[in-house]
């Protein structure tokens, strides 16, 4: 994977109904790169929310990726979710990310 710089990310995962933060949630991050006119996901990292449902992560930005998928892994309590975020919005909101399940 070719990378180009870092981006410090901070945020939380919350329950969509109770608004409570969810601890121990696994998130897979993929950079989306255009190959033959198709967006191809390139794994950029994975993280786990802490006991308070928050996370901080240093993302190595994928070269030529202008969008990122944040794939929240499901389990018996929550279905999986995929959040696509543009690099522009990711930079703008890097310290205030919030995902719902």
Secondary structure, 3 states (H helix, E strand, C coil): CCEEEEEEEEEEEECCCCCCECCCCEEEEEEEEEECCEEEEEEEEEEECCCCCEEEEEEEEECCEEEEEEEECCCCCCCCEEEEEEHHHHHHCCCCEEEEC
